[in-house]
Amino acid sequence: MRRLELLRIEHRDLDGAIAALVDSGSGDQMQVARLKKRKLRLRDEMALLEDQLVPDIIA
């Protein structure tokens, strides 16, 4: 699924952006917090899409 792959790429890119801000020492804490919040929303969206890919199995 193309959307899922794009979300994974953006999630990975946010990791790099957050790390760069923190490592530079000049990272605005509000900016870091916004990026982390965006990363969590992406993770939730990815989980939702992954759940839709797996069919429910009634046991």
C-alpha positions in Angstrom: 0.0 0.0 0.0 1.6 3.2 -1.2 0.1 5.4 1.6 1.6 3.2 4.3 5.0 3.4 2.7 4.8 7.2 2.5 3.9 7.4 6.2 6.8 5.1 7.1 9.2 7.4 5.2 7.8 10.5 6.8 8.0 8.8 10.3 11.7 7.9 9.6 12.4 11.5 8.4 11.0 12.9 11.6 13.3 10.7 13.6 16.2 12.4 11.8 14.8 15.9 12.1 14.2 15.4 15.9 17.7 14.0 16.4 19.3 16.8 14.4 17.5 19.5 16.5 18.4 17.8 19.8 22.0 17.3 18.8 22.5 20.8 17.5 21.6 22.2 20.9 19.7 25.0 19.3 16.6 23.0 19.0 13.5 24.8 20.1 11.7 22.6 22.7 8.3 23.6 21.2 9.5 22.6 17.8 10.8 19.3 19.1 7.5 18.6 20.9 5.5 19.4 17.7 7.6 17.0 15.7 7.2 14.3 18.3 3.5 14.8 18.3 3.4 14.6 14.5 5.4 11.4 14.7 2.9 9.8 17.2 0.0 10.7 14.9 1.8 9.1 12.0 2.4 6.0 14.1 -1.3 5.8 14.9 -2.3 6.2 11.3 0.2 3.5 10.2 -1.2 1.1 12.8 -4.7 1.8 11.5 -3.7 1.1 7.9 -1.8 -2.1 8.9 -4.8 -3.3 10.8 -7.0 -2.8 7.7 -4.5 -5.0 5.7 -4.9 -7.9 8.0 -8.3 -9.7 7.8 -10.1 -10.4 11.0 -10.1 -14.1 11.9 -12.9 -15.3 14.0 -11.6 -18.0 16.4 
